[in-house]
Amino acid sequence: MKRSAFILMELVVSLVLLEMLLAGMSNAVAITGEYNRCQLVRQQCLSAAQAQLDSLAATGNAMDESVFVSIWPKLASSIEQSDGEGDWAGLRKVSVTVS
């Protein structure tokens, strides 16, 4: 009887440890997935901002809004242009914000 109780306790402890390990792995997978989603959104914002800057450099105009929305439907962009100051006088300062 003592031996079967010991085996039962070993089995219970093993199952508890296995459950803790699986819970930790599940948590790690969830955290990694959230981090990957954040990185994807960050990369999309950088790509959209770079495309707006490239369009301004190539054509002098921002991308057409319909084109921008067709490529990045969940993002919005705003562009601010001003004249350069100081050492940058005579140049144009462009700030692109994508969210």
C-alpha positions as MATLAB code, in Angstrom:
seq = 'MKRSAFILMELVVSLVLLEMLLAGMSNAVAITGEYNRCQLVRQQCLSAAQAQLDSLAATGNAMDESVFVSIWPKLASSIEQSDGEGDWAGLRKVSVTVS';
ca = [
       0.000    0.000    0.000;
       2.834    2.404    0.845;
       4.417    1.876   -2.527;
       1.276    2.678   -4.521;
       0.735    5.838   -2.446;
       4.280    6.934   -3.237;
       3.731    6.316   -6.962;
       0.460    8.240   -6.797;
       2.208   11.201   -5.142;
       4.957   11.110   -7.784;
       2.302   11.133  -10.478;
       0.473   14.084   -8.906;
       3.688   16.085   -8.484;
       4.710   15.301  -12.067;
       1.344   16.430  -13.403;
       1.480   19.667  -11.400;
       4.980   20.408  -12.674;
       3.929   19.621  -16.237;
       0.905   21.911  -15.892;
       3.111   24.733  -14.587;
       5.499   24.230  -17.491;
       2.660   24.321  -20.024;
       1.185   27.448  -18.414;
       4.571   29.166  -18.614;
       5.002   28.177  -22.247;
       1.497   29.405  -23.062;
       2.254   32.739  -21.419;
       5.534   33.048  -23.325;
       3.779   32.357  -26.637;
       1.119   34.986  -25.869;
       3.733   37.613  -24.957;
       5.757   36.836  -28.084;
       2.648   37.139  -30.252;
       1.806   40.545  -28.795;
       5.392   41.727  -29.326;
       5.277   40.545  -32.950;
       2.003   42.407  -33.549;
       3.538   45.603  -32.154;
       6.590   45.193  -34.371;
       4.375   44.631  -37.424;
       2.441   47.852  -36.777;
       5.714   49.721  -36.199;
       7.121   48.425  -39.492;
       3.942   49.377  -41.354;
       4.106   52.914  -39.935;
       7.761   53.254  -40.929;
       7.025   51.985  -44.443;
       4.101   54.381  -44.844;
       6.139   57.361  -43.632;
       9.032   56.454  -45.926;
       6.644   56.127  -48.877;
       5.241   59.603  -48.156;
       8.759   61.056  -47.983;
       9.753   59.262  -51.204;
       6.666   60.623  -52.947;
       7.476   64.150  -51.771;
      11.074   63.818  -52.951;
      10.132   62.357  -56.342;
       7.031   64.367  -57.263;
       6.903   67.253  -54.804;
       3.473   66.056  -53.646;
       2.302   63.611  -51.013;
       0.788   60.296  -52.039;
      -2.816   60.448  -53.139;
      -5.042   59.603  -50.153;
      -6.872   56.827  -52.026;
      -3.560   55.140  -52.882;
      -2.343   55.475  -49.300;
      -5.561   53.963  -47.910;
      -5.503   51.116  -50.430;
      -1.993   50.134  -49.301;
      -2.358   50.816  -45.554;
      -6.100   50.742  -44.755;
      -5.658   50.936  -40.963;
      -3.178   53.828  -40.960;
      -3.562   57.585  -41.263;
      -0.838   60.062  -42.128;
      -0.310   63.776  -41.775;
       2.414   65.885  -43.344;
       3.737   69.203  -42.088;
       6.049   71.296  -44.247;
       7.942   74.392  -43.224;
      10.924   76.416  -44.377;
      14.284   75.522  -42.922;
      15.837   77.802  -40.316;
      19.421   78.729  -39.532;
      21.881   76.476  -41.327;
      18.931   74.904  -43.133;
      17.649   78.172  -44.628;
      16.520   77.721  -48.216;
      15.583   74.097  -47.656;
      12.233   72.572  -46.824;
      11.561   70.728  -43.563;
       9.034   67.901  -43.873;
       7.550   66.032  -40.911;
       5.452   62.945  -41.582;
       3.333   61.445  -38.807;
       1.703   58.055  -39.302;
      -0.628   56.452  -36.801;
];
